[in-house]
Amino acid sequence: MFSVGTSLRMEIPIGRVWRLLVDIERYADWHPTLRFTDRPGDEERVNYIYSPRGTRGPELAAEGRITGLDWLKSFSWQTGIPGILVIEESHRLEKLGQGVEVTHRLVCRGFFSWLGYPFLLRACRVFLTRSNNALEQHFRRSTVRSRYARPSGRRA
């Protein structure tokens, strides 16, 4: 078993970050490699789709399970085959003045987490970096867009 984590500070209200992270149906709008789809009638389970090369490459699909949901504090899910390889991804949020600190962590368990440790560790670090960059970029784009958007009902 091993875990890898990173922290990211943003001058974004905690509520905006929280809404984006828990809206699993919109992950594909901002995340470069992950998509989730709901399972009708099942609040705990989701379809987890990972595309290491984005829309240009192969997809790995598995059943995922939401393992934690603590309002405005943390959100986590896991996927994999118990005993072989289970990956749990989590986001923890902490309010900092007008902004937020997001701690993003991956925990790998099972036989292949030990066997493929050097490769998986590097892959997890790359995944975290890409995820955090995409999260920052999403908020940078949406903030600029809303700041310069034309007010509705008025003409310039």
DADABEL-V30306 format. One record per pair of residues at least 4 apart in sequence whose ideal C-beta (glycine too) atoms are under 7 Angstrom apart, sorted by the first residue. I is the first residue (numbers start at 0). GAP is how many residues later the second one is. If there is no record, write none. Layout:
I_GAP ; I_GAP
This chain:
0_107 ; 0_108 ; 0_112 ; 1_106 ; 1_111 ; 1_115 ; 1_119 ; 2_102 ; 2_103 ; 2_104 ; 3_102 ; 3_117 ; 3_120 ; 3_121 ; 3_124 ; 4_98 ; 4_99 ; 4_100 ; 5_98 ; 5_122 ; 5_126 ; 6_94 ; 6_95 ; 6_96 ; 7_94 ; 7_96 ; 7_124 ; 7_127 ; 7_128 ; 8_87 ; 8_90 ; 8_92 ; 9_7 ; 9_89 ; 9_90 ; 9_126 ; 9_129 ; 10_87 ; 10_88 ; 11_4 ; 11_5 ; 11_87 ; 11_88 ; 11_127 ; 13_4 ; 13_58 ; 13_79 ; 13_81 ; 13_86 ; 14_4 ; 15_4 ; 16_4 ; 16_76 ; 16_83 ; 16_85 ; 17_4 ; 17_54 ; 17_75 ; 18_4 ; 19_10 ; 20_54 ; 20_70 ; 21_53 ; 23_12 ; 23_22 ; 24_11 ; 24_13 ; 26_4 ; 26_7 ; 26_8 ; 26_9 ; 27_7 ; 29_104 ; 29_105 ; 29_108 ; 30_100 ; 30_103 ; 31_22 ; 31_98 ; 31_102 ; 32_17 ; 32_18 ; 32_19 ; 32_21 ; 32_97 ; 33_16 ; 34_14 ; 35_10 ; 35_11 ; 35_12 ; 36_9 ; 36_10 ; 37_8 ; 38_6 ; 38_7 ; 38_8 ; 43_21 ; 43_22 ; 44_18 ; 44_19 ; 44_20 ; 45_18 ; 45_20 ; 45_31 ; 46_14 ; 46_16 ; 47_13 ; 47_14 ; 47_15 ; 47_16 ; 47_31 ; 48_10 ; 48_12 ; 49_9 ; 49_10 ; 50_4 ; 50_6 ; 50_8 ; 51_5 ; 52_4 ; 61_17 ; 61_18 ; 62_16 ; 63_13 ; 63_14 ; 63_15 ; 64_12 ; 64_13 ; 65_11 ; 66_9 ; 66_10 ; 66_11 ; 66_21 ; 67_6 ; 67_7 ; 67_8 ; 67_22 ; 68_6 ; 69_4 ; 71_21 ; 72_19 ; 72_20 ; 73_16 ; 73_17 ; 73_18 ; 73_19 ; 74_15 ; 74_16 ; 75_12 ; 75_13 ; 75_14 ; 76_12 ; 77_8 ; 77_9 ; 77_10 ; 78_8 ; 79_4 ; 79_5 ; 79_6 ; 79_7 ; 79_30 ; 80_4 ; 81_4 ; 82_27 ; 82_28 ; 83_26 ; 83_27 ; 83_28 ; 84_23 ; 84_25 ; 84_27 ; 84_28 ; 85_23 ; 85_24 ; 86_19 ; 86_21 ; 87_19 ; 88_17 ; 89_15 ; 90_11 ; 90_13 ; 91_11 ; 92_7 ; 92_9 ; 93_6 ; 93_7 ; 94_5 ; 95_4 ; 95_5 ; 103_24 ; 103_27 ; 103_28 ; 105_18 ; 105_21 ; 105_22 ; 107_5 ; 107_12 ; 107_16 ; 108_4 ; 110_4 ; 111_4 ; 112_4 ; 112_7 ; 115_4 ; 116_4 ; 117_4 ; 118_4 ; 119_4 ; 120_4 ; 121_4 ; 122_4 ; 123_4 ; 124_4 ; 125_4 ; 126_4 ; 127_4 ; 128_4 ; 129_4 ; 130_4 ; 131_4 ; 132_4 ; 133_4 ; 134_4 ; 135_4 ; 136_4 ; 137_4 ; 138_4 ; 139_4 ; 140_4 ; 141_4 ; 142_4 ; 143_4 ; 144_4 ; 149_6
